[in-house]
Amino acid sequence: RGLVGFLLRIVQLRKVLGAMANALLKLHDFLQIVYFAIHAPITILFDSQSVIPAKHFPQWALDMIAWHIKTNKDFLVRDNPTWFVSLVACECIIQLPLQLIILYGLVKKATWVRIPALIYGVHVTTTMVPILSELIVGNDPWAPSWTSVAIYSPWLVLPLALTLRMALSEYPGAGSSSKGGRGKRSKAA
């Protein structure tokens, strides 16, 4: 009972903690799929309005941005400073294709998704630092714009979580079948 019972309890606890960790990873991956499924249309219809002329957007999308600026006091989208426009241009040119690639890779549980996800996660996390900083301590009369900070924060938290997940997992998506580049790699690979 004594030592053997104690060791058995530790083994059981490890199994429970392992199952909990696995469930959290699955939840994380699901949230990332939802994030990318939502973010690509947001980039195309709304964020890109900072770099593409208004004539290329439907009126309802233009109205949504006007409503967002007024309601959420988003002075960055209102004023479109050069540094902000350059970050949005990077979002459209670099991040958007990666969003679609990563979404596909996550849905397919592909192990190759690690590198594009790391590139995306580090890039987005880095770009969010000056954006959130400006919203909090900027010189605009609307600063700090806590509503805008709350709206932008998922674009820091989720890419940072993605970066950590991919940096700490040698083969994300491992455990599914090995067809099509998915699943665990053999030791020879």
RODO-2510 file (C-alpha; in nm, 4 decimals, decimal comma):
residues 189
     n   res          X          Y          Z
     1     r     0,0000     0,0000     0,0000
     2     g     0,2560     0,2570     0,1041
     3     l     0,5167     0,3292    -0,1606
     4     v     0,3570     0,1160    -0,4326
     5     g     0,0174     0,2856    -0,3795
     6     f     0,1830     0,6258    -0,3886
     7     l     0,3643     0,5447    -0,7132
     8     l     0,0420     0,4135    -0,8690
     9     r    -0,1329     0,7381    -0,7794
    10     i     0,1482     0,9362    -0,9444
    11     v     0,1138     0,7261    -1,2613
    12     q    -0,2634     0,7842    -1,2604
    13     l    -0,2127     1,1570    -1,2053
    14     r     0,0309     1,1704    -1,4981
    15     k    -0,2292     1,0028    -1,7202
    16     v    -0,4974     1,2491    -1,6115
    17     l    -0,2673     1,5490    -1,6604
    18     g    -0,1594     1,4131    -2,0002
    19     a    -0,5232     1,3795    -2,1067
    20     m    -0,5942     1,7331    -1,9840
    21     a    -0,2942     1,8695    -2,1737
    22     n    -0,4055     1,6859    -2,4884
    23     a    -0,7577     1,8295    -2,4508
    24     l    -0,6133     2,1813    -2,4103
    25     l    -0,4024     2,1394    -2,7245
    26     k    -0,7088     2,0252    -2,9188
    27     l    -0,9058     2,3253    -2,7854
    28     h    -0,6185     2,5558    -2,8817
    29     d    -0,6035     2,4120    -3,2331
    30     f    -0,9822     2,4489    -3,2715
    31     l    -0,9675     2,8129    -3,1561
    32     q    -0,6881     2,8782    -3,4051
    33     i    -0,8975     2,7316    -3,6881
    34     v    -1,1861     2,9610    -3,5914
    35     y    -0,9446     3,2563    -3,5652
    36     f    -0,8052     3,1994    -3,9154
    37     a    -1,1492     3,1351    -4,0672
    38     i    -1,2615     3,4723    -3,9289
    39     h    -0,9408     3,6689    -3,9812
    40     a    -0,9003     3,6174    -4,3560
    41     p    -1,2367     3,7817    -4,4423
    42     i    -1,1662     4,0608    -4,1907
    43     t    -0,8326     4,1289    -4,3585
    44     i    -0,9885     4,1349    -4,7052
    45     l    -1,3029     4,3365    -4,6294
    46     f    -1,2012     4,5694    -4,3490
    47     d    -0,8316     4,5945    -4,2666
    48     s    -0,7292     4,6340    -4,6299
    49     q    -0,9389     4,9522    -4,6511
    50     s    -0,6358     5,1275    -4,5019
    51     v    -0,4292     5,0484    -4,8134
    52     i    -0,6752     4,9961    -5,1000
    53     p    -0,8907     5,2818    -5,2377
    54     a    -1,2512     5,2923    -5,1088
    55     k    -1,3975     5,2470    -5,4587
    56     h    -1,2955     4,8779    -5,4446
    57     f    -1,5172     4,7950    -5,1450
    58     p    -1,8900     4,7443    -5,1087
    59     q    -2,0690     5,0300    -4,9349
    60     w    -2,1659     4,8123    -4,6377
    61     a    -1,7967     4,7406    -4,5666
    62     l    -1,7164     5,1122    -4,5797
    63     d    -2,0096     5,1794    -4,3466
    64     m    -1,8841     4,9137    -4,1047
    65     i    -1,5432     5,0807    -4,0830
    66     a    -1,7032     5,4218    -4,0261
    67     w    -1,9197     5,2718    -3,7516
    68     h    -1,6159     5,0977    -3,5975
    69     i    -1,4125     5,4205    -3,5897
    70     k    -1,6918     5,6195    -3,4268
    71     t    -1,8139     5,3539    -3,1845
    72     n    -1,4787     5,2109    -3,0752
    73     k    -1,2719     5,5308    -3,1015
    74     d    -1,0161     5,3641    -3,3268
    75     f    -0,8033     5,6634    -3,4126
    76     l    -0,5482     5,4486    -3,5967
    77     v    -0,8007     5,3435    -3,8615
    78     r    -0,9470     5,6968    -3,8587
    79     d    -0,6118     5,8692    -3,9246
    80     n    -0,4169     5,5901    -4,1009
    81     p    -0,0679     5,7101    -3,9998
    82     t     0,2060     5,5939    -4,2363
    83     w     0,3529     5,3419    -3,9916
    84     f     0,0071     5,1865    -3,9396
    85     v    -0,0628     5,1692    -4,3139
    86     s     0,2723     4,9960    -4,3653
    87     l     0,1754     4,7314    -4,1071
    88     v    -0,1629     4,6812    -4,2743
    89     a     0,0127     4,6461    -4,6104
    90     c     0,2264     4,3707    -4,4542
    91     e    -0,0922     4,2129    -4,3223
    92     c    -0,2367     4,2033    -4,6731
    93     i     0,0814     4,0912    -4,8501
    94     i     0,2466     3,8607    -4,5946
    95     q    -0,0126     3,7609    -4,3367
    96     l    -0,3162     3,6975    -4,5585
    97     p    -0,1551     3,4221    -4,7688
    98     l    -0,0153     3,2685    -4,4487
    99     q    -0,3606     3,2805    -4,2883
   100     l    -0,5018     3,0678    -4,5684
   101     i    -0,2056     2,8274    -4,5696
   102     i    -0,2195     2,7846    -4,1911
   103     l    -0,5970     2,7400    -4,1904
   104     y    -0,5611     2,4588    -4,4436
   105     g    -0,2709     2,3039    -4,2529
   106     l    -0,4531     2,3138    -3,9196
   107     v    -0,7685     2,1622    -4,0662
   108     k    -0,5623     1,8834    -4,2271
   109     k    -0,3501     1,8431    -3,9108
   110     a    -0,0433     1,8766    -4,1296
   111     t     0,2990     1,8675    -3,9674
   112     w     0,4349     2,1166    -4,2235
   113     v     0,2127     2,3906    -4,0763
   114     r     0,4738     2,4576    -3,8089
   115     i     0,7023     2,6834    -4,0157
   116     p     0,4327     2,9069    -4,1738
   117     a     0,2608     2,9286    -3,8335
   118     l     0,5836     3,0369    -3,6651
   119     i     0,6457     3,3007    -3,9329
   120     y     0,2877     3,4273    -3,9034
   121     g     0,2770     3,4184    -3,5238
   122     v     0,6032     3,6047    -3,4737
   123     h     0,5168     3,8605    -3,7409
   124     v     0,1685     3,9383    -3,6065
   125     t     0,2805     3,9430    -3,2433
   126     t     0,5557     4,1874    -3,3325
   127     t     0,3259     4,4184    -3,5303
   128     m     0,0705     4,4274    -3,2505
   129     v     0,3153     4,5791    -3,0003
   130     p     0,3297     4,9274    -3,1609
   131     i    -0,0422     4,9176    -3,2422
   132     l    -0,1482     4,8393    -2,8855
   133     s     0,1124     5,0792    -2,7459
   134     e    -0,0239     5,3638    -2,9566
   135     l    -0,3819     5,2834    -2,8567
   136     i    -0,2859     5,2910    -2,4888
   137     v    -0,0352     5,5784    -2,4639
   138     g    -0,0756     5,7642    -2,7938
   139     n    -0,1117     6,1403    -2,8197
   140     d    -0,4607     6,1289    -2,9694
   141     p    -0,7469     6,2764    -2,7624
   142     w    -0,9196     5,9369    -2,7882
   143     a    -0,6199     5,7636    -2,6225
   144     p    -0,6306     5,5483    -2,4281
   145     s    -0,8907     5,3707    -2,6371
   146     w    -0,9641     5,0687    -2,4172
   147     t    -1,2404     4,9414    -2,6425
   148     s    -0,9980     4,9342    -2,9348
   149     v    -0,7360     4,7673    -2,7149
   150     a    -0,9902     4,4959    -2,6307
   151     i    -1,0776     4,4527    -2,9997
   152     y    -0,7120     4,4320    -3,1108
   153     s    -0,5916     4,2136    -2,8188
   154     p    -0,6949     3,8765    -2,9691
   155     w    -0,4588     3,9588    -3,2572
   156     l    -0,1782     3,9607    -3,0027
   157     v    -0,2895     3,6755    -2,7765
   158     l    -0,3845     3,4126    -3,0373
   159     p    -0,0780     3,4582    -3,2640
   160     l     0,1449     3,4541    -2,9539
   161     a    -0,0258     3,1317    -2,8383
   162     l     0,0194     2,9891    -3,1896
   163     t     0,3882     3,0803    -3,1837
   164     l     0,4378     2,9097    -2,8480
   165     r     0,2412     2,6013    -2,9570
   166     m     0,4461     2,5623    -3,2736
   167     a     0,7795     2,6437    -3,1076
   168     l     0,7200     2,3838    -2,8369
   169     s     0,5836     2,1104    -3,0634
   170     e     0,8266     1,9418    -3,2989
   171     y     0,5472     1,7849    -3,5048
   172     p     0,2154     1,9659    -3,4551
   173     g    -0,0745     1,7589    -3,5783
   174     a     0,1132     1,4378    -3,5003
   175     g    -0,1033     1,1514    -3,3962
   176     s    -0,3329     1,1445    -3,6979
   177     s    -0,2792     0,9134    -3,9927
   178     s     0,0495     0,9484    -4,1788
   179     k    -0,1125     1,0075    -4,5185
   180     g    -0,0339     1,3266    -4,7058
   181     g     0,2447     1,4500    -4,4813
   182     r     0,0323     1,4244    -4,1706
   183     g     0,0946     1,2456    -3,8474
   184     k     0,4118     1,1318    -3,6748
   185     r     0,7337     1,1129    -3,8654
   186     s     0,9379     0,7992    -3,8586
   187     k     1,2708     0,8037    -3,6756
   188     a     1,4470     0,7817    -4,0128
   189     a     1,2915     1,1083    -4,1335
***
